Each structure stands twice: as structure tokens, then as C-alpha cells.
Amino acid sequence: MEYTVQPAKAVKGEMVVPGDKSISHRSIMLGSLAEGQTRVTGFLRGEDNLATLNAFRAMGIDITDDGTTLRISGKGLRGLSEPTDVLDCGNSGTSMRLMAGLLAGQSFFSVLTGDQYLRRRPMKRVIEPLARMGGTIFGRSGGDRAPLAIVGRPLAGISHHSAVASAQVKSALMLAGLYAEGETTITEPHLSRDHSERMFRYFGADVASFTGGVTVRGGRELQGRDIIVPGDISSAAFFIVAALIVPGSELLIRGVGVNPTRTGILDILTAMGGDIQLLDCRDLSGEPVADILVRASRLRGVEIGGDVVPRAIDEFPVICVAAALADGQTTLRDAHELRVKETDRITAMAKNLCRAGVAIAETPDGMVIEGAGRIDGCRAESFGDHRIAMSMLVAGLAASGEVTVDDVECIGTSFPDFIPLLQKVANS
């Protein structure tokens, strides 16, 4: 299904965005591994998170959902049962990579698969360190592609330096570390999002963070907790950019998670001249939360690289839209990770923005965007990637003509109500 968005006169009002996708995944996993009941409010009911939920139900965990609150009856670290069928992760790389770590230390056999896009994504970056811990995992392409067949084994802690700052790699090894003998230490070149560290600590795991990494000591049981999932800043990002690029806009987004490992988007847009304020800062279930007030702004091109990149890695498609409408050149570097997301997001955004009349050049680890303060109407491709689809719909709000995006069904993986919310706040 395709969708067409018309240029907007303004983006105005108040809104909330769905619960944080990363925190929602982890609430299911740790709630299932904890002893006793965990209650989760604000859970994101997108396709990716539901894939995780269904996988744990298939491993014997009782999870009820009344539409407002999830109730997870955890069975402890050794309480999972061998699934009777393949576990389908859909489009969710988080589900597959994190569960590979968790399942490596079980006492049973399991298989993880996913859709056509997930089966193309690299898995060796997780599989290789898990093998060093004693994990036995088989996959296509020499172990680099799903489906993954996992033979649960006793694990031993290791020290691992990740070549890239990846919360998925780190979290997979942390989950394996819960089952490993001794300590598991993961270091990174830059700090990736730390939701796992915070939630491990919240559930009572033996975890210690230090500059450049984290250590988990295996064997300590987790205890069920109540979790309030804040709004996802990755979802809020689309509306933040929309309000910045459409003249006359003012938008308040309530209850958004502002974990400092995730606020690279705010730092980048503020450096571009964006008028963004954080109001009513508070703490929920170990995570910082705030209301975000955004006003339309004249943006300017900037250079982006270094440690801000992993702190904004999921938001770069819509940052590209902001850069296209800014004055002057924006250069993105150190972002090779974008090439191994749901699609190659560097190439995908370059192709779409070129169709919209934007001068853009790819580099191996980023791109150069010549901002001219305008975007033309066009037909854009989603490439089956939810963030590409949403970014190009946002671009349409500030374009000179309508923008049509094909295959917008993929938006349901992370933000099922995106289009109705966009229609609500964008005044055409």
C-alpha cells in the first residue's frame, strides 16, 4: 500500500508517541527471566515487539495483555522451555540478536528466523563472541545469516571488545553473561545505548558499568518489577523534525525518554539551529523522561561524526531530511552501521532525496548533503524499511509538492499509528 502526503501549513498541538521500542523488547526478556510478576505499562505493540512477546510465550512464559498493562509471570533464569516450533522474529534484528545471546546458555535446542529483510542482515558479530563463550550456533553463509540454529550449552564469561558501538551486540553478550560462569565484559569504541545496563540493574542483576564498557557476573537471579515504558525518542524524532522544517509550527511531545545515550538527535538538531526545549524532566523505572517542545527553525548544515553517531543511529534517515532543508552542507561520517540496518539506509535516503531534487553524495561511511532549503515532490521507495518510509512522509510536509511513498505497511513494525498521528498534527 502506498500513501501520499501533502505539504503542510504548520505542525501544531500536543501529542504522545508510542512506548520505547528498545525498552519494550527488554521488558519482555528480563521480565520472563525474573522470578515473580512483572507489570509493564506503555509497552509498544508494534510488530517487532510482538515478535519478542510471542517468542517468550512459545517458551512457556505466561504473558497477559489487557490493552493497557502486560503481566509477565517470570520463571527465573532457568524457567524457559524448549519451543516446539521455529521462533519467528519477523523484521526485528533486536529480537534475533538478543535472543541468540539468551538462548545460547539454555539447556535446549532452538531456531530463530525472520522475514526476507532480517534473513539478509549480518549475525556473525554476535555469533562469533558467543562461540568464544561456548555457544553453539549455526547459520547460513558461514554463520552470518539467519535462520540460526542454537544448541544451548554451559557458557563461560569472556572479555570482548566490539569493533562497532552496537547495543545489540552488547546486550546479546550481557544476556549470555547471565548464564555464564564468571564475568562477561564488553567494551566499545563509543558508548551505545545503555537500556540493558539500566534494566539489568533495575531487575537486580550483578552488573557494573565503567568508562567504555560493562561487566556482568552470571548466576544472580532477577526479581520481577513494575516498568513504565517512556515514549520512544526514535518515534518522536519524526515529529521533532516535522515541527522544525514546516514554518509556523509549534509542537509539544509529552513523556519522551531522554536517556543521554539516545539524545544524539537532539544534540544534532540543536547544533543545526533547532529550537528544542526539554520540560518537566523526571525519572521513570530507571530511565530519564521529559516533555519536548519544538518550534519551527531556520536550520543550517553541520558536520556529524564521532561519538554522537551511535547516540543517533536510528534517527539518521529523518536527520537527512532536516539536512536537505537546511542552509548549507551537512557531512555525515563514521556511520557505516547504517548500511546494515533493515536496508542500506545511506543508499536508500540518497536515492529518495535525489528524486526530491536534493544534491547528495554517498561516502563509504556516510554522505554529503547540499542543503538548499527546499525539497521537491516525488515518488519515494520505503525499501521495506519503516524509518525510510516515515522519513520521506515527513519530507512531504515541507516539500513543494506531494510526496508518495510505496509499501508503507512496514511502518507497523515500530509505529502502527504513525500516519493517523501525522494527519492529526499536520495542518494542510
Secondary structure, 3 states (H helix, E strand, C coil): CCEEECCCCEEEEEEECCECHHHHHHHHHHHHHCEEEEEEECCCCCHHHHHHHHHHHHCCCEEEECCCEEEEEEECCCCCCCCCCCEECCCCHHHHHHHHHHHHCCCCEEEEECCCCHHHCCCHHHHHHHHHCCCEEEEHHHHCEEEEEEECCCEECCEEECCCCCHHHHHHHHHHHCCEECEEEEECCCCCCCHHHHHHHHHCCEEEEECCEEEEECCCCCECCEEECCECHHHHHHHHHHHHHCCCCEEEEEEEECCCCCCHHHHHHHHCCCEEEEEEEEEECCEEEEEEEEECCCCECCEECHHHCHHHHHHHHHHHHHHHCCEEEEEECCCHHHHHCCCCHHHHHHHHHHHCCCEEEEECCEEEEEEECCCCCEEECCCCCHHHHHHHHHHHHCCCCCEEECCHHHHHHCCCCHHHHHHHHEEC
